[in-house]
């Protein structure tokens, strides 16, 4: 959460990211997909759209503190949901 890009982010987006980061603490890659979908749905309800750069930043935040294997599992899981994520961020 100390990334310089976050400091310039819209506060409502930042709040959603913080909430997602808190919800993913201790979760495996497979458990992240529902959390990401909830983040997207929550953002859409509030009229918030994340840019592709912001989406990439979110994924990096979610992977922090995870083992290399968990990060790879997260990458695999999120690739499966990437199409849906991109659809909702446009």
C-alpha positions as CSV (number, residue, x, y, z in Angstrom):
1,X,0.0,0.0,0.0
2,X,3.1,2.2,-0.1
3,X,3.1,2.3,-3.9
4,X,3.5,5.9,-5.2
5,X,0.7,5.3,-7.7
6,X,-1.7,4.8,-4.9
7,X,-1.1,8.2,-3.5
8,X,-2.6,9.8,-6.6
9,X,-5.5,7.5,-6.8
10,X,-9.2,8.5,-6.4
11,X,-10.1,8.1,-2.7
12,X,-13.1,6.0,-3.5
13,X,-11.0,3.6,-5.6
14,X,-8.4,3.5,-2.9
15,X,-11.0,2.5,-0.3
16,X,-12.2,-0.4,-2.5
17,X,-8.6,-1.6,-2.9
18,X,-7.9,-1.4,0.8
19,X,-11.1,-3.4,1.4
20,X,-10.0,-6.1,-1.1
21,X,-6.5,-6.2,0.3
22,X,-7.9,-6.8,3.8
23,X,-10.3,-9.5,2.5
24,X,-7.4,-11.3,0.7
25,X,-5.1,-11.5,3.7
26,X,-4.2,-15.2,4.1
27,X,-6.2,-16.3,1.1
28,X,-5.0,-18.6,-1.7
29,X,-5.1,-17.8,-5.4
30,X,-8.3,-19.8,-5.9
31,X,-10.0,-17.8,-3.1
32,X,-9.1,-14.5,-4.8
33,X,-11.4,-14.8,-7.8
34,X,-14.7,-14.2,-5.8
35,X,-13.0,-11.3,-4.0
36,X,-12.0,-9.7,-7.3
37,X,-15.5,-10.2,-8.7
38,X,-17.0,-8.6,-5.6
39,X,-14.6,-5.7,-5.9
40,X,-15.6,-5.2,-9.6
41,X,-19.3,-5.5,-8.7
42,X,-19.0,-3.1,-5.8
43,X,-17.1,-0.6,-8.0
44,X,-19.7,-0.8,-10.8
45,X,-22.5,-0.1,-8.3
46,X,-20.7,3.0,-7.3
47,X,-20.0,4.0,-10.9
48,X,-16.3,3.4,-10.4
49,X,-14.1,2.1,-13.3
50,X,-10.5,1.0,-12.9
51,X,-8.0,1.6,-15.7
52,X,-5.8,-1.3,-16.8
53,X,-2.9,0.3,-14.9
54,X,-5.0,0.5,-11.8
55,X,-6.2,-3.1,-12.3
56,X,-2.5,-4.3,-12.6
57,X,-1.7,-2.4,-9.4
58,X,-4.5,-4.0,-7.6
59,X,-3.2,-7.4,-8.6
60,X,0.3,-6.6,-7.4
61,X,-1.1,-5.5,-4.1
62,X,-3.1,-8.7,-3.7
63,X,0.1,-10.7,-4.4
64,X,2.2,-9.0,-1.7
65,X,3.2,-11.2,1.1
66,X,2.4,-14.4,-0.8
67,X,4.9,-17.1,-1.6
68,X,6.1,-17.5,-5.2
69,X,3.8,-20.5,-5.6
70,X,0.8,-18.6,-4.3
71,X,1.7,-15.7,-6.6
72,X,1.8,-18.1,-9.6
73,X,-1.5,-19.6,-8.5
74,X,-3.0,-16.1,-8.3
75,X,-1.7,-15.3,-11.8
76,X,-3.3,-18.5,-13.1
77,X,-6.6,-17.9,-11.4
78,X,-6.8,-14.3,-12.4
79,X,-6.0,-15.1,-16.1
80,X,-9.1,-17.2,-16.0
81,X,-11.1,-14.3,-14.8
82,X,-9.2,-11.6,-16.7
83,X,-11.8,-11.5,-19.5
84,X,-14.6,-10.7,-17.1
85,X,-12.4,-8.2,-15.3
86,X,-11.5,-6.3,-18.5
87,X,-15.2,-6.3,-19.6
88,X,-16.2,-4.6,-16.4
89,X,-13.4,-2.0,-16.3
90,X,-14.1,-0.6,-19.8
